[in-house]
Amino acid sequence: MVAHGNTLRGLIKYVERISDKDIADLNIPTAIPMAYEFEDDMKPIRRYYLGDQEAVEKGSRGSSSAVKGKTVDDFI
C-alpha cells in the first residue's frame, strides 16, 4: 500500500491501538517500506521497516520519544 503519512498514521493507530496523543508524534519515513507480521487472528506481532537501517533512522529523525523505538507490544 502506498499512502500519505496521515493516512498511514490512521491505519497504524487502528491496527496497534495507539492513543491520540502518541500517534500525533509518530513520524513515518518517506519511501521506506514498512512491514507487519500478524498472528492468525490478525493481532499485530511486530512492525518494522525494510531496507537500510541507517536510512530508516535518518528518515525517522524528529520522531517523538513517546513513540520512537517502541514496538507493537508497547501499545497493545
PDB file with one MODEL, atoms N, CA, C and O in Angstrom:
MODEL        1
ATOM      1  N   MET A   1       0.841  -1.152   0.000  1.00  0.00           N
ATOM      2  CA  MET A   1       0.000   0.000   0.000  1.00  0.00           C
ATOM      3  C   MET A   1       0.900   1.232   0.000  1.00  0.00           C
ATOM      4  O   MET A   1       1.913   1.280   0.696  1.00  0.00           O
ATOM      5  N   VAL A   2       0.518   2.199  -0.774  1.00  0.00           N
ATOM      6  CA  VAL A   2       1.205   3.483  -0.794  1.00  0.00           C
ATOM      7  C   VAL A   2       0.182   4.525  -0.391  1.00  0.00           C
ATOM      8  O   VAL A   2      -0.925   4.557  -0.928  1.00  0.00           O
ATOM      9  N   ALA A   3       0.551   5.384   0.564  1.00  0.00           N
ATOM     10  CA  ALA A   3      -0.405   6.373   1.046  1.00  0.00           C
ATOM     11  C   ALA A   3       0.324   7.548   1.674  1.00  0.00           C
ATOM     12  O   ALA A   3       1.524   7.481   1.941  1.00  0.00           O
ATOM     13  N   HIS A   4      -0.412   8.620   1.905  1.00  0.00           N
ATOM     14  CA  HIS A   4       0.093   9.800   2.598  1.00  0.00           C
ATOM     15  C   HIS A   4       0.354   9.444   4.058  1.00  0.00           C
ATOM     16  O   HIS A   4      -0.302   8.565   4.618  1.00  0.00           O
ATOM     17  N   GLY A   5       1.311  10.129   4.666  1.00  0.00           N
ATOM     18  CA  GLY A   5       1.673   9.855   6.059  1.00  0.00           C
ATOM     19  C   GLY A   5       0.503   9.880   7.018  1.00  0.00           C
ATOM     20  O   GLY A   5       0.429   9.045   7.919  1.00  0.00           O
ATOM     21  N   ASN A   6      -0.428  10.835   6.843  1.00  0.00           N
ATOM     22  CA  ASN A   6      -1.571  10.915   7.756  1.00  0.00           C
ATOM     23  C   ASN A   6      -2.493   9.711   7.604  1.00  0.00           C
ATOM     24  O   ASN A   6      -3.055   9.230   8.587  1.00  0.00           O
ATOM     25  N   THR A   7      -2.647   9.229   6.387  1.00  0.00           N
ATOM     26  CA  THR A   7      -3.459   8.032   6.155  1.00  0.00           C
ATOM     27  C   THR A   7      -2.804   6.823   6.811  1.00  0.00           C
ATOM     28  O   THR A   7      -3.472   6.015   7.455  1.00  0.00           O
ATOM     29  N   LEU A   8      -1.495   6.711   6.640  1.00  0.00           N
ATOM     30  CA  LEU A   8      -0.769   5.598   7.258  1.00  0.00           C
ATOM     31  C   LEU A   8      -0.836   5.673   8.775  1.00  0.00           C
ATOM     32  O   LEU A   8      -0.977   4.646   9.438  1.00  0.00           O
ATOM     33  N   ARG A   9      -0.735   6.879   9.334  1.00  0.00           N
ATOM     34  CA  ARG A   9      -0.864   7.038  10.776  1.00  0.00           C
ATOM     35  C   ARG A   9      -2.219   6.540  11.260  1.00  0.00           C
ATOM     36  O   ARG A   9      -2.315   5.883  12.296  1.00  0.00           O
ATOM     37  N   GLY A  10      -3.268   6.858  10.499  1.00  0.00           N
ATOM     38  CA  GLY A  10      -4.610   6.396  10.862  1.00  0.00           C
ATOM     39  C   GLY A  10      -4.701   4.886  10.881  1.00  0.00           C
ATOM     40  O   GLY A  10      -5.299   4.307  11.787  1.00  0.00           O
ATOM     41  N   LEU A  11      -4.111   4.244   9.885  1.00  0.00           N
ATOM     42  CA  LEU A  11      -4.117   2.779   9.832  1.00  0.00           C
ATOM     43  C   LEU A  11      -3.306   2.188  10.980  1.00  0.00           C
ATOM     44  O   LEU A  11      -3.738   1.231  11.622  1.00  0.00           O
ATOM     45  N   ILE A  12      -2.138   2.756  11.237  1.00  0.00           N
ATOM     46  CA  ILE A  12      -1.291   2.268  12.330  1.00  0.00           C
ATOM     47  C   ILE A  12      -2.003   2.453  13.672  1.00  0.00           C
ATOM     48  O   ILE A  12      -1.967   1.569  14.528  1.00  0.00           O
ATOM     49  N   LYS A  13      -2.646   3.604  13.845  1.00  0.00           N
ATOM     50  CA  LYS A  13      -3.376   3.881  15.083  1.00  0.00           C
ATOM     51  C   LYS A  13      -4.446   2.822  15.325  1.00  0.00           C
ATOM     52  O   LYS A  13      -4.605   2.333  16.443  1.00  0.00           O
ATOM     53  N   TYR A  14      -5.175   2.474  14.274  1.00  0.00           N
ATOM     54  CA  TYR A  14      -6.242   1.485  14.387  1.00  0.00           C
ATOM     55  C   TYR A  14      -5.670   0.091  14.672  1.00  0.00           C
ATOM     56  O   TYR A  14      -6.119  -0.592  15.592  1.00  0.00           O
ATOM     57  N   VAL A  15      -4.682  -0.324  13.880  1.00  0.00           N
ATOM     58  CA  VAL A  15      -4.138  -1.677  13.996  1.00  0.00           C
ATOM     59  C   VAL A  15      -3.447  -1.892  15.343  1.00  0.00           C
ATOM     60  O   VAL A  15      -3.602  -2.942  15.967  1.00  0.00           O
ATOM     61  N   GLU A  16      -2.677  -0.881  15.789  1.00  0.00           N
ATOM     62  CA  GLU A  16      -1.888  -1.043  17.008  1.00  0.00           C
ATOM     63  C   GLU A  16      -2.555  -0.455  18.249  1.00  0.00           C
ATOM     64  O   GLU A  16      -2.020  -0.550  19.354  1.00  0.00           O
ATOM     65  N   ARG A  17      -3.724   0.152  18.061  1.00  0.00           N
ATOM     66  CA  ARG A  17      -4.462   0.765  19.181  1.00  0.00           C
ATOM     67  C   ARG A  17      -3.608   1.793  19.922  1.00  0.00           C
ATOM     68  O   ARG A  17      -3.504   1.765  21.149  1.00  0.00           O
ATOM     69  N   ILE A  18      -3.008   2.687  19.165  1.00  0.00           N
ATOM     70  CA  ILE A  18      -2.162   3.741  19.718  1.00  0.00           C
ATOM     71  C   ILE A  18      -3.049   4.922  20.116  1.00  0.00           C
ATOM     72  O   ILE A  18      -4.011   5.237  19.416  1.00  0.00           O
ATOM     73  N   SER A  19      -2.734   5.566  21.218  1.00  0.00           N
ATOM     74  CA  SER A  19      -3.524   6.697  21.696  1.00  0.00           C
ATOM     75  C   SER A  19      -3.410   7.890  20.749  1.00  0.00           C
ATOM     76  O   SER A  19      -2.466   7.987  19.964  1.00  0.00           O
ATOM     77  N   ASP A  20      -4.384   8.794  20.836  1.00  0.00           N
ATOM     78  CA  ASP A  20      -4.362  10.019  20.031  1.00  0.00           C
ATOM     79  C   ASP A  20      -3.090  10.812  20.300  1.00  0.00           C
ATOM     80  O   ASP A  20      -2.478  11.351  19.378  1.00  0.00           O
ATOM     81  N   LYS A  21      -2.700  10.879  21.558  1.00  0.00           N
ATOM     82  CA  LYS A  21      -1.510  11.643  21.929  1.00  0.00           C
ATOM     83  C   LYS A  21      -0.249  11.064  21.289  1.00  0.00           C
ATOM     84  O   LYS A  21       0.561  11.802  20.729  1.00  0.00           O
ATOM     85  N   ASP A  22      -0.085   9.747  21.371  1.00  0.00           N
ATOM     86  CA  ASP A  22       1.120   9.112  20.845  1.00  0.00           C
ATOM     87  C   ASP A  22       1.154   9.090  19.316  1.00  0.00           C
ATOM     88  O   ASP A  22       2.220   9.256  18.724  1.00  0.00           O
ATOM     89  N   ILE A  23       0.017   8.890  18.677  1.00  0.00           N
ATOM     90  CA  ILE A  23       0.012   8.795  17.211  1.00  0.00           C
ATOM     91  C   ILE A  23       0.336  10.141  16.576  1.00  0.00           C
ATOM     92  O   ILE A  23       0.897  10.187  15.481  1.00  0.00           O
ATOM     93  N   ALA A  24      -0.009  11.229  17.245  1.00  0.00           N
ATOM     94  CA  ALA A  24       0.281  12.564  16.702  1.00  0.00           C
ATOM     95  C   ALA A  24       1.773  12.801  16.556  1.00  0.00           C
ATOM     96  O   ALA A  24       2.200  13.598  15.721  1.00  0.00           O
ATOM     97  N   ASP A  25       2.564  12.112  17.362  1.00  0.00           N
ATOM     98  CA  ASP A  25       4.016  12.290  17.332  1.00  0.00           C
ATOM     99  C   ASP A  25       4.739  11.242  16.488  1.00  0.00           C
ATOM    100  O   ASP A  25       5.962  11.295  16.363  1.00  0.00           O
ATOM    101  N   LEU A  26       4.017  10.306  15.916  1.00  0.00           N
ATOM    102  CA  LEU A  26       4.644   9.252  15.120  1.00  0.00           C
ATOM    103  C   LEU A  26       5.102   9.808  13.779  1.00  0.00           C
ATOM    104  O   LEU A  26       4.300  10.361  13.026  1.00  0.00           O
ATOM    105  N   ASN A  27       6.372   9.665  13.483  1.00  0.00           N
ATOM    106  CA  ASN A  27       6.932  10.107  12.213  1.00  0.00           C
ATOM    107  C   ASN A  27       7.203   8.875  11.367  1.00  0.00           C
ATOM    108  O   ASN A  27       7.921   7.970  11.793  1.00  0.00           O
ATOM    109  N   ILE A  28       6.633   8.839  10.172  1.00  0.00           N
ATOM    110  CA  ILE A  28       6.801   7.708   9.266  1.00  0.00           C
ATOM    111  C   ILE A  28       7.760   8.125   8.155  1.00  0.00           C
ATOM    112  O   ILE A  28       7.466   9.065   7.417  1.00  0.00           O
ATOM    113  N   PRO A  29       8.901   7.448   8.021  1.00  0.00           N
ATOM    114  CA  PRO A  29       9.861   7.813   6.981  1.00  0.00           C
ATOM    115  C   PRO A  29       9.235   7.710   5.587  1.00  0.00           C
ATOM    116  O   PRO A  29       8.448   6.803   5.314  1.00  0.00           O
ATOM    117  N   THR A  30       9.592   8.639   4.724  1.00  0.00           N
ATOM    118  CA  THR A  30       9.090   8.654   3.352  1.00  0.00           C
ATOM    119  C   THR A  30       9.850   7.644   2.499  1.00  0.00           C
ATOM    120  O   THR A  30      11.074   7.539   2.579  1.00  0.00           O
ATOM    121  N   ALA A  31       9.109   6.907   1.686  1.00  0.00           N
ATOM    122  CA  ALA A  31       9.661   5.998   0.666  1.00  0.00           C
ATOM    123  C   ALA A  31      10.472   4.846   1.247  1.00  0.00           C
ATOM    124  O   ALA A  31      11.356   4.315   0.575  1.00  0.00           O
ATOM    125  N   ILE A  32      10.186   4.454   2.477  1.00  0.00           N
ATOM    126  CA  ILE A  32      10.830   3.277   3.070  1.00  0.00           C
ATOM    127  C   ILE A  32       9.724   2.290   3.412  1.00  0.00           C
ATOM    128  O   ILE A  32       8.878   2.581   4.258  1.00  0.00           O
ATOM    129  N   PRO A  33       9.715   1.125   2.766  1.00  0.00           N
ATOM    130  CA  PRO A  33       8.645   0.148   3.004  1.00  0.00           C
ATOM    131  C   PRO A  33       8.582  -0.311   4.460  1.00  0.00           C
ATOM    132  O   PRO A  33       9.605  -0.547   5.104  1.00  0.00           O
ATOM    133  N   MET A  34       7.362  -0.428   4.951  1.00  0.00           N
ATOM    134  CA  MET A  34       7.126  -0.897   6.306  1.00  0.00           C
ATOM    135  C   MET A  34       6.403  -2.242   6.219  1.00  0.00           C
ATOM    136  O   MET A  34       5.524  -2.428   5.379  1.00  0.00           O
ATOM    137  N   ALA A  35       6.775  -3.159   7.079  1.00  0.00           N
ATOM    138  CA  ALA A  35       6.159  -4.484   7.086  1.00  0.00           C
ATOM    139  C   ALA A  35       5.539  -4.768   8.439  1.00  0.00           C
ATOM    140  O   ALA A  35       6.030  -4.308   9.470  1.00  0.00           O
ATOM    141  N   TYR A  36       4.459  -5.526   8.426  1.00  0.00           N
ATOM    142  CA  TYR A  36       3.816  -6.006   9.641  1.00  0.00           C
ATOM    143  C   TYR A  36       3.845  -7.519   9.624  1.00  0.00           C
ATOM    144  O   TYR A  36       3.801  -8.143   8.564  1.00  0.00           O
ATOM    145  N   GLU A  37       3.919  -8.096  10.798  1.00  0.00           N
ATOM    146  CA  GLU A  37       3.693  -9.526  10.982  1.00  0.00           C
ATOM    147  C   GLU A  37       2.479  -9.653  11.884  1.00  0.00           C
ATOM    148  O   GLU A  37       2.379  -8.967  12.902  1.00  0.00           O
ATOM    149  N   PHE A  38       1.550 -10.537  11.508  1.00  0.00           N
ATOM    150  CA  PHE A  38       0.306 -10.718  12.247  1.00  0.00           C
ATOM    151  C   PHE A  38       0.164 -12.159  12.707  1.00  0.00           C
ATOM    152  O   PHE A  38       0.669 -13.083  12.069  1.00  0.00           O
ATOM    153  N   GLU A  39      -0.538 -12.337  13.832  1.00  0.00           N
ATOM    154  CA  GLU A  39      -0.924 -13.671  14.270  1.00  0.00           C
ATOM    155  C   GLU A  39      -2.087 -14.131  13.389  1.00  0.00           C
ATOM    156  O   GLU A  39      -2.595 -13.355  12.579  1.00  0.00           O
ATOM    157  N   ASP A  40      -2.505 -15.371  13.541  1.00  0.00           N
ATOM    158  CA  ASP A  40      -3.608 -15.899  12.738  1.00  0.00           C
ATOM    159  C   ASP A  40      -4.899 -15.109  12.929  1.00  0.00           C
ATOM    160  O   ASP A  40      -5.714 -15.026  12.010  1.00  0.00           O
ATOM    161  N   ASP A  41      -5.093 -14.526  14.121  1.00  0.00           N
ATOM    162  CA  ASP A  41      -6.301 -13.748  14.388  1.00  0.00           C
ATOM    163  C   ASP A  41      -6.135 -12.269  14.007  1.00  0.00           C
ATOM    164  O   ASP A  41      -6.960 -11.434  14.378  1.00  0.00           O
ATOM    165  N   MET A  42      -5.074 -11.954  13.270  1.00  0.00           N
ATOM    166  CA  MET A  42      -4.755 -10.615  12.763  1.00  0.00           C
ATOM    167  C   MET A  42      -4.293  -9.645  13.849  1.00  0.00           C
ATOM    168  O   MET A  42      -4.278  -8.435  13.619  1.00  0.00           O
ATOM    169  N   LYS A  43      -3.924 -10.135  15.002  1.00  0.00           N
ATOM    170  CA  LYS A  43      -3.315  -9.283  16.023  1.00  0.00           C
ATOM    171  C   LYS A  43      -1.872  -9.025  15.583  1.00  0.00           C
ATOM    172  O   LYS A  43      -1.149  -9.965  15.254  1.00  0.00           O
ATOM    173  N   PRO A  44      -1.444  -7.746  15.574  1.00  0.00           N
ATOM    174  CA  PRO A  44      -0.080  -7.470  15.121  1.00  0.00           C
ATOM    175  C   PRO A  44       0.961  -8.016  16.087  1.00  0.00           C
ATOM    176  O   PRO A  44       0.840  -7.883  17.305  1.00  0.00           O
ATOM    177  N   ILE A  45       1.981  -8.629  15.515  1.00  0.00           N
ATOM    178  CA  ILE A  45       3.099  -9.151  16.292  1.00  0.00           C
ATOM    179  C   ILE A  45       4.217  -8.117  16.326  1.00  0.00           C
ATOM    180  O   ILE A  45       4.758  -7.800  17.386  1.00  0.00           O
ATOM    181  N   ARG A  46       4.556  -7.592  15.139  1.00  0.00           N
ATOM    182  CA  ARG A  46       5.579  -6.563  15.076  1.00  0.00           C
ATOM    183  C   ARG A  46       5.472  -5.759  13.793  1.00  0.00           C
ATOM    184  O   ARG A  46       4.911  -6.206  12.792  1.00  0.00           O
ATOM    185  N   ARG A  47       6.027  -4.562  13.857  1.00  0.00           N
ATOM    186  CA  ARG A  47       6.094  -3.651  12.710  1.00  0.00           C
ATOM    187  C   ARG A  47       7.555  -3.262  12.547  1.00  0.00           C
ATOM    188  O   ARG A  47       8.238  -2.973  13.529  1.00  0.00           O
ATOM    189  N   TYR A  48       8.033  -3.255  11.313  1.00  0.00           N
ATOM    190  CA  TYR A  48       9.428  -2.887  11.069  1.00  0.00           C
ATOM    191  C   TYR A  48       9.566  -2.342   9.660  1.00  0.00           C
ATOM    192  O   TYR A  48       8.716  -2.568   8.799  1.00  0.00           O
ATOM    193  N   TYR A  49      10.651  -1.624   9.445  1.00  0.00           N
ATOM    194  CA  TYR A  49      10.930  -1.051   8.131  1.00  0.00           C
ATOM    195  C   TYR A  49      11.901  -1.944   7.388  1.00  0.00           C
ATOM    196  O   TYR A  49      12.809  -2.525   7.983  1.00  0.00           O
ATOM    197  N   LEU A  50      11.704  -2.049   6.092  1.00  0.00           N
ATOM    198  CA  LEU A  50      12.573  -2.843   5.233  1.00  0.00           C
ATOM    199  C   LEU A  50      13.681  -1.949   4.687  1.00  0.00           C
ATOM    200  O   LEU A  50      13.473  -0.755   4.470  1.00  0.00           O
ATOM    201  N   GLY A  51      14.838  -2.520   4.469  1.00  0.00           N
ATOM    202  CA  GLY A  51      15.924  -1.762   3.863  1.00  0.00           C
ATOM    203  C   GLY A  51      16.996  -1.381   4.856  1.00  0.00           C
ATOM    204  O   GLY A  51      17.084  -1.915   5.962  1.00  0.00           O
ATOM    205  N   ASP A  52      17.802  -0.444   4.421  1.00  0.00           N
ATOM    206  CA  ASP A  52      18.955   0.024   5.169  1.00  0.00           C
ATOM    207  C   ASP A  52      18.535   0.714   6.463  1.00  0.00           C
ATOM    208  O   ASP A  52      17.806   1.706   6.425  1.00  0.00           O
ATOM    209  N   GLN A  53      18.981   0.206   7.598  1.00  0.00           N
ATOM    210  CA  GLN A  53      18.581   0.741   8.896  1.00  0.00           C
ATOM    211  C   GLN A  53      19.019   2.191   9.068  1.00  0.00           C
ATOM    212  O   GLN A  53      18.321   2.972   9.715  1.00  0.00           O
ATOM    213  N   GLU A  54      20.161   2.563   8.502  1.00  0.00           N
ATOM    214  CA  GLU A  54      20.633   3.952   8.603  1.00  0.00           C
ATOM    215  C   GLU A  54      19.656   4.900   7.898  1.00  0.00           C
ATOM    216  O   GLU A  54      19.361   5.985   8.399  1.00  0.00           O
ATOM    217  N   ALA A  55      19.162   4.479   6.732  1.00  0.00           N
ATOM    218  CA  ALA A  55      18.186   5.299   6.009  1.00  0.00           C
ATOM    219  C   ALA A  55      16.883   5.412   6.788  1.00  0.00           C
ATOM    220  O   ALA A  55      16.251   6.469   6.793  1.00  0.00           O
ATOM    221  N   VAL A  56      16.482   4.340   7.439  1.00  0.00           N
ATOM    222  CA  VAL A  56      15.263   4.359   8.260  1.00  0.00           C
ATOM    223  C   VAL A  56      15.424   5.356   9.405  1.00  0.00           C
ATOM    224  O   VAL A  56      14.537   6.173   9.650  1.00  0.00           O
ATOM    225  N   GLU A  57      16.548   5.289  10.099  1.00  0.00           N
ATOM    226  CA  GLU A  57      16.785   6.197  11.217  1.00  0.00           C
ATOM    227  C   GLU A  57      16.861   7.650  10.751  1.00  0.00           C
ATOM    228  O   GLU A  57      16.344   8.548  11.416  1.00  0.00           O
ATOM    229  N   LYS A  58      17.502   7.874   9.614  1.00  0.00           N
ATOM    230  CA  LYS A  58      17.588   9.229   9.068  1.00  0.00           C
ATOM    231  C   LYS A  58      16.197   9.745   8.713  1.00  0.00           C
ATOM    232  O   LYS A  58      15.888  10.912   8.958  1.00  0.00           O
ATOM    233  N   GLY A  59      15.365   8.893   8.143  1.00  0.00           N
ATOM    234  CA  GLY A  59      14.010   9.282   7.770  1.00  0.00           C
ATOM    235  C   GLY A  59      13.092   9.469   8.957  1.00  0.00           C
ATOM    236  O   GLY A  59      12.055  10.123   8.839  1.00  0.00           O
ATOM    237  N   SER A  60      13.456   8.904  10.107  1.00  0.00           N
ATOM    238  CA  SER A  60      12.623   8.996  11.301  1.00  0.00           C
ATOM    239  C   SER A  60      13.049  10.116  12.234  1.00  0.00           C
ATOM    240  O   SER A  60      12.406  10.333  13.261  1.00  0.00           O
ATOM    241  N   ARG A  61      14.103  10.822  11.909  1.00  0.00           N
ATOM    242  CA  ARG A  61      14.549  11.907  12.800  1.00  0.00           C
ATOM    243  C   ARG A  61      13.420  12.880  13.029  1.00  0.00           C
ATOM    244  O   ARG A  61      12.656  13.207  12.121  1.00  0.00           O
ATOM    245  N   GLY A  62      13.331  13.328  14.241  1.00  0.00           N
ATOM    246  CA  GLY A  62      12.247  14.228  14.603  1.00  0.00           C
ATOM    247  C   GLY A  62      11.082  13.499  15.235  1.00  0.00           C
ATOM    248  O   GLY A  62      10.121  14.129  15.677  1.00  0.00           O
ATOM    249  N   SER A  63      11.156  12.171  15.285  1.00  0.00           N
ATOM    250  CA  SER A  63      10.090  11.413  15.936  1.00  0.00           C
ATOM    251  C   SER A  63      10.076  11.713  17.421  1.00  0.00           C
ATOM    252  O   SER A  63      11.112  11.989  18.027  1.00  0.00           O
ATOM    253  N   SER A  64       8.919  11.657  17.980  1.00  0.00           N
ATOM    254  CA  SER A  64       8.781  11.893  19.409  1.00  0.00           C
ATOM    255  C   SER A  64       9.367  10.732  20.185  1.00  0.00           C
ATOM    256  O   SER A  64       9.289   9.581  19.756  1.00  0.00           O
ATOM    257  N   SER A  65       9.950  11.040  21.322  1.00  0.00           N
ATOM    258  CA  SER A  65      10.475   9.989  22.191  1.00  0.00           C
ATOM    259  C   SER A  65       9.350   9.140  22.762  1.00  0.00           C
ATOM    260  O   SER A  65       9.600   8.050  23.277  1.00  0.00           O
ATOM    261  N   ALA A  66       8.104   9.628  22.676  1.00  0.00           N
ATOM    262  CA  ALA A  66       6.969   8.864  23.183  1.00  0.00           C
ATOM    263  C   ALA A  66       6.701   7.633  22.325  1.00  0.00           C
ATOM    264  O   ALA A  66       6.122   6.661  22.810  1.00  0.00           O
ATOM    265  N   VAL A  67       7.113   7.658  21.055  1.00  0.00           N
ATOM    266  CA  VAL A  67       6.826   6.563  20.144  1.00  0.00           C
ATOM    267  C   VAL A  67       8.105   5.926  19.606  1.00  0.00           C
ATOM    268  O   VAL A  67       8.159   4.712  19.413  1.00  0.00           O
ATOM    269  N   LYS A  68       9.117   6.724  19.367  1.00  0.00           N
ATOM    270  CA  LYS A  68      10.347   6.241  18.740  1.00  0.00           C
ATOM    271  C   LYS A  68      10.951   5.091  19.531  1.00  0.00           C
ATOM    272  O   LYS A  68      11.121   5.179  20.747  1.00  0.00           O
ATOM    273  N   GLY A  69      11.271   4.022  18.831  1.00  0.00           N
ATOM    274  CA  GLY A  69      11.907   2.882  19.448  1.00  0.00           C
ATOM    275  C   GLY A  69      10.954   1.902  20.098  1.00  0.00           C
ATOM    276  O   GLY A  69      11.390   0.871  20.610  1.00  0.00           O
ATOM    277  N   LYS A  70       9.663   2.196  20.091  1.00  0.00           N
ATOM    278  CA  LYS A  70       8.698   1.289  20.692  1.00  0.00           C
ATOM    279  C   LYS A  70       8.232   0.260  19.670  1.00  0.00           C
ATOM    280  O   LYS A  70       8.288   0.498  18.463  1.00  0.00           O
ATOM    281  N   THR A  71       7.780  -0.863  20.157  1.00  0.00           N
ATOM    282  CA  THR A  71       7.268  -1.920  19.299  1.00  0.00           C
ATOM    283  C   THR A  71       5.756  -2.006  19.437  1.00  0.00           C
ATOM    284  O   THR A  71       5.163  -1.328  20.276  1.00  0.00           O
ATOM    285  N   VAL A  72       5.148  -2.821  18.630  1.00  0.00           N
ATOM    286  CA  VAL A  72       3.710  -3.035  18.689  1.00  0.00           C
ATOM    287  C   VAL A  72       3.284  -3.415  20.100  1.00  0.00           C
ATOM    288  O   VAL A  72       2.258  -2.936  20.583  1.00  0.00           O
ATOM    289  N   ASP A  73       4.049  -4.262  20.764  1.00  0.00           N
ATOM    290  CA  ASP A  73       3.699  -4.736  22.111  1.00  0.00           C
ATOM    291  C   ASP A  73       3.620  -3.592  23.126  1.00  0.00           C
ATOM    292  O   ASP A  73       2.915  -3.708  24.128  1.00  0.00           O
ATOM    293  N   ASP A  74       4.330  -2.497  22.881  1.00  0.00           N
ATOM    294  CA  ASP A  74       4.280  -1.367  23.810  1.00  0.00           C
ATOM    295  C   ASP A  74       2.921  -0.657  23.782  1.00  0.00           C
ATOM    296  O   ASP A  74       2.587   0.076  24.713  1.00  0.00           O
ATOM    297  N   PHE A  75       2.149  -0.870  22.735  1.00  0.00           N
ATOM    298  CA  PHE A  75       0.882  -0.156  22.582  1.00  0.00           C
ATOM    299  C   PHE A  75      -0.329  -1.045  22.746  1.00  0.00           C
ATOM    300  O   PHE A  75      -1.440  -0.533  22.889  1.00  0.00           O
ATOM    301  N   ILE A  76      -0.164  -2.342  22.731  1.00  0.00           N
ATOM    302  CA  ILE A  76      -1.320  -3.244  22.792  1.00  0.00           C
ATOM    303  C   ILE A  76      -1.541  -3.726  24.205  1.00  0.00           C
ATOM    304  O   ILE A  76      -2.469  -4.494  24.457  1.00  0.00           O
TER     305      ILE A  76
ENDMDL
END
